[in-house]
Amino acid sequence: MPILSIQSHVAYGHVGNSAAVFALQRLGHDVWPVHTVQFSNHTGYGSWRGRVFDAALVRDVVEGIEERGALAQCDAVLSGYVGDAAVGEAILDAVARVRRANPSALYCCDPVIGDREQGAFVRPGVAEFMRDCAVPAADIVTPNHFELDLLAGACSSTLQAAKAAVERVHTLGPRIVLVTSLRTEETPADALDLLGSDGGGCWRIRTPRLAVPANGAGDLIAALFLARYLTNRSVPEALSLAAAGVFGVLSAQQRTGMRELPLVQAQDQLVEPDHSFAVERV
């Protein structure tokens, strides 16, 4: 199943397309990557080199793919970090082009805005673009806990509050919501919850919380969830396999002491994870 992945890219490490493309390919999907930035490394290092690409370049690359007559084969669009609202509009234009060519194609949006530790770290206007434009256009959204609360306009400190926040995000447009890192009053200190909803049911998975740098983990789980959902069309099954895959990679990172995700070294975890976690309907 071909997937158009429009995200940032780094030469060193695994974030954005550098995380998503390999994972999707390892699960058997053809991937057409379009990069929104080309950096030497993740910005979390404090210094990096490279450049941000403008919206015109993103549109130009997608138009070139369209001219090959390929968009009718595209089964999904995946997007992540958006440098500015103009690039975001170019991504939504790509989604519209794909949907015209293949009305059954899905759009999975990872609404990257910030996290609970740093707060919002995107440029002015991006958070509003995500809430008002990208999320309503998406079939699947994969916010973290901070982004869930921002999109819902409420603080969710309990599981019931988080479920209510997910319902509010559903009203914006997405049929499927995956909360990739949820910590409520009910979550043990040494654990991390993931919450998936298709509007008709809501499921939680609890995994051990690993003390490792997790740059790219959100990009990875969005890609794994999309890949699994395209195959099985089941939110709880896709949630289970995606969570297990990411945990397997992070476990390998903890053992090796690497700063970056060991995607190549732990690639078998993406396909057949060593761990499995109970999916609980909540």
C-alpha positions as CSV (number, residue, x, y, z in Angstrom):
1,M,0.0,0.0,0.0
2,P,1.7,3.2,-1.1
3,I,1.9,6.0,1.5
4,L,2.8,9.6,0.9
5,S,4.7,10.8,4.0
6,I,5.3,14.6,4.3
7,Q,7.5,15.3,7.3
8,S,10.8,16.7,8.5
9,H,14.0,14.7,7.7
10,V,17.4,14.4,9.5
11,A,20.5,12.8,8.1
12,Y,21.7,11.7,11.6
13,G,19.2,9.9,13.8
14,H,15.6,8.9,13.4
15,V,12.9,11.6,13.7
16,G,10.2,12.6,11.2
17,N,10.6,10.8,7.9
18,S,13.9,9.4,9.1
19,A,11.8,7.3,11.6
20,A,8.6,6.8,9.6
21,V,9.8,5.8,6.2
22,F,11.9,2.8,7.3
23,A,9.2,1.6,9.7
24,L,6.6,1.7,7.0
25,Q,8.8,0.0,4.5
26,R,9.7,-2.7,7.0
27,L,6.0,-3.5,7.3
28,G,5.7,-3.8,3.6
29,H,4.4,-0.4,2.5
30,D,5.8,1.5,-0.4
31,V,6.6,5.1,0.8
32,W,6.9,8.3,-1.1
33,P,8.7,10.7,1.3
34,V,8.4,14.5,0.9
35,H,10.7,16.4,3.2
36,T,9.6,19.7,4.8
37,V,13.1,20.2,6.3
38,Q,16.6,18.7,5.7
39,F,18.6,19.0,8.9
40,S,21.8,17.3,10.0
41,N,20.3,16.1,13.2
42,H,17.4,16.6,15.6
43,T,17.1,20.1,17.0
44,G,17.1,18.7,20.6
45,Y,20.9,18.6,20.3
46,G,21.0,22.3,20.6
47,S,22.8,22.9,17.3
48,W,22.1,21.6,13.8
49,R,22.7,22.5,10.1
50,G,20.5,22.4,7.1
51,R,17.4,24.3,5.9
52,V,13.7,24.5,6.1
53,F,11.9,24.0,2.8
54,D,9.1,26.3,1.8
55,A,5.6,25.5,0.8
56,A,6.3,25.9,-2.9
57,L,8.8,23.1,-2.8
58,V,6.4,20.7,-1.1
59,R,3.7,21.5,-3.6
60,D,6.1,21.1,-6.5
61,V,7.2,17.6,-5.4
62,V,3.7,16.4,-4.9
63,E,2.6,17.9,-8.2
64,G,5.4,15.9,-9.9
65,I,4.2,12.7,-8.3
66,E,0.7,13.6,-9.5
67,E,2.0,14.1,-13.0
68,R,3.2,10.5,-13.0
69,G,-0.4,9.4,-12.4
70,A,0.6,7.8,-9.1
71,L,-1.8,9.5,-6.7
72,A,-4.6,7.1,-7.6
73,Q,-2.5,4.3,-6.1
74,C,-1.9,6.2,-2.8
75,D,-3.7,4.6,0.1
76,A,-2.8,7.2,2.8
77,V,-1.1,10.5,3.6
78,L,1.0,10.8,6.8
79,S,2.1,14.2,8.1
80,G,4.1,15.3,11.2
81,Y,6.0,18.4,12.2
82,V,4.9,21.5,10.3
83,G,7.4,24.4,10.2
84,D,4.8,27.0,9.5
85,A,1.2,27.3,8.5
86,A,2.0,27.8,4.8
87,V,3.7,24.4,4.7
88,G,0.7,23.0,6.5
89,E,-1.6,24.4,3.7
90,A,0.6,22.7,1.1
91,I,0.2,19.4,3.0
92,L,-3.6,19.8,3.0
93,D,-3.4,20.5,-0.7
94,A,-1.6,17.3,-1.2
95,V,-4.3,15.5,0.9
96,A,-7.0,17.0,-1.4
97,R,-5.1,15.9,-4.5
98,V,-4.8,12.3,-3.2
99,R,-8.4,12.2,-2.2
100,R,-9.5,13.4,-5.7
101,A,-7.5,10.6,-7.2
102,N,-8.4,8.0,-4.6
103,P,-11.5,8.9,-2.4
104,S,-10.8,6.0,-0.1
105,A,-7.3,7.2,0.9
106,L,-6.8,8.1,4.6
107,Y,-5.1,11.1,6.1
108,C,-3.2,10.5,9.3
109,C,-2.1,13.7,11.0
110,D,0.4,13.7,13.9
111,P,-0.5,17.2,15.2
112,V,3.0,18.1,16.5
113,I,2.7,21.2,18.7
114,G,4.6,20.5,21.9
115,D,4.7,18.3,25.0
116,R,4.1,18.5,28.7
117,E,7.7,19.0,29.6
118,Q,8.5,21.9,27.1
119,G,5.0,23.2,26.4
120,A,4.4,24.4,22.8
121,F,7.6,24.5,20.7
122,V,6.2,25.3,17.2
123,R,6.2,28.7,15.5
124,P,3.3,31.1,16.0
125,G,0.2,30.1,14.1
126,V,1.0,26.4,13.8
127,A,-1.0,25.3,16.9
128,E,-4.0,27.2,15.5
129,F,-3.5,25.7,12.1
130,M,-3.4,22.2,13.5
131,R,-6.6,22.8,15.6
132,D,-8.6,24.7,12.9
133,C,-7.4,23.1,9.6
134,A,-5.3,20.0,9.8
135,V,-7.2,18.0,12.5
136,P,-10.6,18.6,10.9
137,A,-9.3,17.4,7.6
138,A,-7.8,14.2,9.1
139,D,-9.2,10.7,9.4
140,I,-6.7,9.7,12.1
141,V,-4.9,12.0,14.5
142,T,-2.2,11.0,16.9
143,P,-1.7,13.7,19.6
144,N,0.3,13.3,22.8
145,H,-1.3,14.2,26.1
146,F,-0.3,17.9,25.9
147,E,-1.6,18.1,22.3
148,L,-4.8,16.3,23.2
149,D,-5.6,18.9,25.9
150,L,-4.7,21.8,23.6
151,L,-6.9,20.5,20.8
152,A,-9.8,19.8,23.2
153,G,-9.4,23.1,25.0
154,A,-9.5,21.3,28.4
155,C,-7.1,19.8,31.0
156,S,-7.5,16.0,31.3
157,S,-5.9,14.8,34.6
158,T,-8.1,11.7,34.9
159,L,-9.0,8.9,32.5
160,Q,-12.6,10.1,32.3
161,A,-11.4,13.6,31.5
162,A,-9.1,12.2,28.8
163,K,-11.9,10.2,27.3
164,A,-14.0,13.4,27.2
165,A,-11.2,15.3,25.6
166,V,-10.9,12.5,22.9
167,E,-14.6,12.9,22.2
168,R,-14.2,16.7,21.7
169,V,-11.4,16.0,19.3
170,H,-13.7,13.6,17.4
171,T,-16.2,16.4,17.0
172,L,-13.5,18.4,15.1
173,G,-13.6,15.7,12.4
174,P,-11.3,12.7,12.9
175,R,-12.8,9.3,13.0
176,I,-9.9,7.8,14.9
177,V,-7.9,9.4,17.8
178,L,-4.7,7.8,19.2
179,V,-3.3,9.5,22.3
180,T,0.3,8.4,22.1
181,S,1.5,9.2,25.7
182,L,-1.1,9.6,28.4
183,R,-0.3,10.2,32.1
184,T,-3.4,10.7,34.3
185,E,-4.0,10.4,38.0
186,E,-4.6,6.7,37.5
187,T,-1.4,6.0,35.6
188,P,1.4,4.6,37.8
189,A,4.6,6.6,38.0
190,D,6.5,3.8,36.3
191,A,4.0,3.4,33.4
192,L,2.7,5.1,30.4
193,D,-0.8,4.8,28.9
194,L,-1.9,4.9,25.3
195,L,-5.5,5.5,24.4
196,G,-7.2,4.7,21.1
197,S,-10.8,5.6,20.0
198,D,-12.8,5.1,16.9
199,G,-15.8,7.0,18.2
200,G,-17.7,3.7,19.0
201,G,-15.2,2.3,21.5
202,C,-12.2,3.5,23.5
203,W,-9.2,1.3,24.4
204,R,-6.2,1.7,26.7
205,I,-2.8,0.0,26.7
206,R,-0.4,0.5,29.6
207,T,3.3,-0.1,29.1
208,P,6.3,0.3,31.4
209,R,7.9,3.8,31.2
210,L,11.5,3.6,30.0
211,A,14.0,6.2,31.0
212,V,15.5,6.8,27.6
213,P,15.6,9.8,25.2
214,A,12.5,9.3,23.0
215,N,13.2,11.7,20.1
216,G,11.2,10.3,17.2
217,A,9.1,7.9,19.3
218,G,5.9,9.9,18.5
219,D,6.8,9.9,14.8
220,L,7.4,6.1,14.9
221,I,4.2,5.2,16.7
222,A,2.1,7.3,14.3
223,A,3.7,5.5,11.4
224,L,3.3,2.0,13.0
225,F,-0.4,2.7,13.9
226,L,-1.2,3.9,10.4
227,A,0.5,0.9,8.8
228,R,-1.2,-1.6,11.1
229,Y,-4.6,0.1,10.7
230,L,-4.3,0.1,6.9
231,T,-3.8,-3.7,7.1
232,N,-6.4,-4.7,9.7
233,R,-8.8,-1.8,10.0
234,S,-9.0,-2.4,13.8
235,V,-8.1,0.3,16.3
236,P,-7.4,-2.0,19.2
237,E,-5.3,-4.4,17.1
238,A,-3.4,-1.5,15.5
239,L,-2.9,0.1,18.9
240,S,-1.6,-3.1,20.4
241,L,0.9,-3.8,17.7
242,A,2.1,-0.2,17.4
243,A,2.6,0.1,21.2
244,A,4.5,-3.2,21.3
245,G,6.7,-2.2,18.4
246,V,7.7,1.1,19.9
247,F,8.3,-0.5,23.3
248,G,10.6,-3.1,21.6
249,V,12.6,-0.4,20.0
250,L,12.9,1.7,23.1
251,S,13.8,-1.4,25.1
252,A,16.7,-2.0,22.7
253,Q,17.7,1.7,23.1
254,Q,17.8,1.3,26.8
255,R,20.0,-1.8,26.6
256,T,22.5,-0.3,24.2
257,G,22.5,3.2,25.8
258,M,22.1,4.9,22.4
259,R,20.7,8.4,22.2
260,E,18.9,7.8,18.9
261,L,16.3,5.2,18.2
262,P,18.0,2.0,17.1
263,L,15.6,1.3,14.3
264,V,18.0,-0.7,12.1
265,Q,19.3,-2.8,15.0
266,A,15.8,-3.4,16.4
267,Q,13.9,-3.6,13.1
268,D,12.5,-7.0,13.9
269,Q,10.6,-5.4,16.8
270,L,8.6,-3.4,14.2
271,V,7.3,-6.6,12.6
272,E,7.2,-9.2,15.4
273,P,7.6,-7.5,18.8
274,D,8.9,-9.5,21.7
275,H,6.4,-7.9,24.1
276,S,2.7,-7.8,24.1
277,F,0.3,-5.7,26.2
278,A,-3.3,-6.2,27.2
279,V,-5.8,-4.0,25.4
280,E,-8.4,-2.8,27.9
281,R,-11.8,-1.3,26.8
282,V,-12.4,1.7,29.0
